[in-house]
């Protein structure tokens, strides 16, 4: 597994919506806000803290970021390369399939959530 650590200052952008999704972030310390911008308005989708992960769809490979993320506080993350799941002999094949299925379902729910949030705010 290829991993490294990266530090983000409060307010620093981890990634922007639409960019290539190549790494998964495991938050060692600090807080991150996940958001989308629609019609010049920010919609906060989630807040991620210590012990949580961000960018799980990167593990599916060849996906673009579905939202943007920025550090709310000074944050330390373990960066895990997206090739981890595809090339890992550490998990059995059935577990890899379960993880991919969960991530796919999460992606579908995220799209539905955003649609509902935009409708609630009267944004198209």
SULKAZI-V686603 format. One record per residue. N is the residue number from 0. RES is the residue in three letters. SS is DSSP state (H for helix, E for strand, - for the rest). PHI is phi in whole degrees, -180 to 180 (999 if undefined). OMEGA is omega in whole degrees, -180 to 180 (999 if undefined). Layout:
n={N;N}
res={RES;RES}
ss={SS;SS}
phi={PHI;PHI}
omega={OMEGA;OMEGA}
This chain:
n={0;1;2;3;4;5;6;7;8;9;10;11;12;13;14;15;16;17;18;19;20;21;22;23;24;25;26;27;28;29;30;31;32;33;34;35;36;37;38;39;40;41;42;43;44;45;46;47;48;49;50;51;52;53;54;55;56;57;58;59;60;61;62;63;64;65;66;67;68;69;70;71;72;73;74;75;76;77;78;79;80;81;82;83;84;85;86;87;88;89;90;91;92;93;94;95;96;97;98;99;100;101;102;103;104;105;106;107;108;109;110;111;112;113;114;115;116;117;118;119;120;121;122;123}
res={UNK;UNK;UNK;UNK;UNK;UNK;UNK;UNK;UNK;UNK;UNK;UNK;UNK;UNK;UNK;UNK;UNK;UNK;UNK;UNK;UNK;UNK;UNK;UNK;UNK;UNK;UNK;UNK;UNK;UNK;UNK;UNK;UNK;UNK;UNK;UNK;UNK;UNK;UNK;UNK;UNK;UNK;UNK;UNK;UNK;UNK;UNK;UNK;UNK;UNK;UNK;UNK;UNK;UNK;UNK;UNK;UNK;UNK;UNK;UNK;UNK;UNK;UNK;UNK;UNK;UNK;UNK;UNK;UNK;UNK;UNK;UNK;UNK;UNK;UNK;UNK;UNK;UNK;UNK;UNK;UNK;UNK;UNK;UNK;UNK;UNK;UNK;UNK;UNK;UNK;UNK;UNK;UNK;UNK;UNK;UNK;UNK;UNK;UNK;UNK;UNK;UNK;UNK;UNK;UNK;UNK;UNK;UNK;UNK;UNK;UNK;UNK;UNK;UNK;UNK;UNK;UNK;UNK;UNK;UNK;UNK;UNK;UNK;UNK}
ss={-;-;E;E;E;E;E;E;-;-;-;-;E;E;E;-;-;-;-;E;E;-;E;E;E;E;E;E;E;-;-;E;E;E;E;E;E;E;-;-;E;E;E;E;E;E;E;E;-;-;-;-;E;E;-;H;H;H;H;H;-;-;E;E;-;-;-;E;E;E;E;-;-;-;E;E;E;E;E;E;E;-;H;H;H;H;H;-;-;-;-;-;H;H;H;H;H;H;H;H;H;H;H;H;H;H;H;H;H;H;H;H;H;H;H;H;H;H;H;H;-;-;-;-}
phi={999;-90;-143;-150;-118;-138;-110;-122;-81;-52;93;-76;-83;-81;-162;-110;-54;94;-76;-59;-103;-118;-138;-106;-110;-110;-80;-83;-159;99;-139;-129;-111;-104;-149;-125;-111;-138;50;63;-121;-87;-116;-78;-93;-166;-124;-112;-131;-51;85;-107;-115;-140;86;-62;-65;-60;-68;-79;80;51;-119;-95;-62;-90;-156;-102;-142;-142;-74;-88;-126;-59;-136;-116;-125;-86;-102;-115;-62;-64;-74;-52;-69;-66;-105;-86;-96;-75;-117;-67;-58;-64;-69;-61;-65;-63;-61;-62;-65;-61;-64;-63;-65;-61;-60;-64;-66;-62;-63;-63;-61;-61;-60;-64;-64;-66;-63;-61;-91;74;-106;-109}
omega={177;179;178;178;178;180;178;175;177;180;-178;-180;175;177;179;175;177;179;178;-177;-174;-178;175;180;172;-174;178;177;179;-179;-178;177;178;-174;173;174;177;180;178;178;176;176;-180;-179;-176;171;-174;180;-177;178;-180;-179;-177;177;-176;180;176;-179;178;179;175;176;174;180;-178;179;176;179;177;178;175;176;172;-169;174;-180;167;-179;-179;-177;-177;-179;-178;-176;-176;-174;-173;172;-177;179;175;-178;-179;179;176;179;178;-180;179;179;179;-180;178;179;177;179;179;179;179;178;179;179;-180;179;179;-180;179;178;179;-179;180;-180;178;999}
